[in-house]
């Protein structure tokens, strides 16, 4: 399977309550407090409270998240545990 490669990775945050990320390749891990996102520019780890994914479209590379955002960290050394879909459908 070929990975999507996007030219741009952008993050739009609205009032610390909604965000849209482009250039998304996969979501590696998520729960109510942390979401680990693989983008074409590396990994982004989002920390917060009551986080939920509203939309994930890996074809277009777009991710929409709601919740209270407390932190956003770029990291290139996140352990890849496989795609979220691979873990769900084991």
PLY file of the C-alpha trace (Angstrom):
ply
format ascii 1.0
element vertex 90
property float x
property float y
property float z
element edge 89
property int vertex1
property int vertex2
end_header
0.00 0.00 0.00
1.37 3.38 -1.00
1.39 6.20 1.55
-0.10 9.54 0.63
2.47 12.33 0.46
1.16 15.87 0.72
2.91 19.12 -0.06
1.58 21.04 2.92
0.87 20.36 6.56
-1.14 23.04 8.34
-2.80 23.34 11.73
-5.80 25.59 12.33
-6.95 26.02 15.94
-10.18 27.83 16.79
-10.64 29.05 20.39
-8.65 26.08 21.81
-11.76 23.98 21.13
-11.59 22.89 17.47
-8.69 22.12 15.19
-8.17 21.07 11.60
-4.90 19.51 10.51
-3.93 18.96 6.89
-1.16 16.73 5.53
-2.28 13.86 7.79
-1.09 10.39 6.83
-2.43 8.44 9.84
-3.57 8.62 13.46
-1.36 6.31 15.50
-2.92 6.61 18.97
-5.79 8.48 20.54
-7.81 8.74 23.72
-9.62 11.53 25.59
-6.30 13.15 26.59
-3.79 12.58 23.75
-3.82 12.14 20.00
-0.71 11.12 18.03
-0.92 12.15 14.38
1.52 11.17 11.62
1.86 13.94 9.04
4.07 14.42 6.04
6.27 16.68 8.23
6.62 14.25 11.17
4.49 13.47 14.20
2.23 15.83 16.11
1.10 14.97 19.63
-1.97 16.85 20.81
-2.70 16.97 24.54
-5.92 18.11 26.11
-9.20 17.06 27.67
-12.27 15.40 26.19
-10.57 15.14 22.80
-12.54 13.47 20.03
-11.91 12.95 16.35
-14.78 14.26 14.25
-13.32 13.55 10.83
-10.36 11.61 9.51
-9.88 11.50 5.75
-6.48 10.05 4.87
-7.24 10.37 1.15
-7.36 14.17 1.43
-5.03 14.25 4.46
-7.48 16.09 6.69
-8.25 15.60 10.39
-10.83 17.46 12.53
-10.65 17.31 16.33
-12.77 18.85 19.11
-12.03 19.23 22.82
-9.96 21.44 25.09
-6.42 21.74 23.70
-3.61 22.12 26.23
-0.52 21.28 24.18
0.77 20.63 20.69
4.15 18.95 20.27
6.06 18.16 17.10
8.07 14.95 17.42
9.89 12.87 14.85
10.65 9.96 17.22
7.24 8.50 18.06
7.02 4.71 18.18
4.74 3.56 15.38
2.33 0.91 16.65
0.62 0.56 13.29
-2.38 2.29 11.87
-5.46 2.75 14.00
-7.44 0.66 11.54
-4.91 -2.19 11.80
-5.26 -2.19 15.60
-9.07 -2.06 15.51
-9.45 -4.87 12.99
-6.82 -7.28 14.40
0 1
1 2
2 3
3 4
4 5
5 6
6 7
7 8
8 9
9 10
10 11
11 12
12 13
13 14
14 15
15 16
16 17
17 18
18 19
19 20
20 21
21 22
22 23
23 24
24 25
25 26
26 27
27 28
28 29
29 30
30 31
31 32
32 33
33 34
34 35
35 36
36 37
37 38
38 39
39 40
40 41
41 42
42 43
43 44
44 45
45 46
46 47
47 48
48 49
49 50
50 51
51 52
52 53
53 54
54 55
55 56
56 57
57 58
58 59
59 60
60 61
61 62
62 63
63 64
64 65
65 66
66 67
67 68
68 69
69 70
70 71
71 72
72 73
73 74
74 75
75 76
76 77
77 78
78 79
79 80
80 81
81 82
82 83
83 84
84 85
85 86
86 87
87 88
88 89
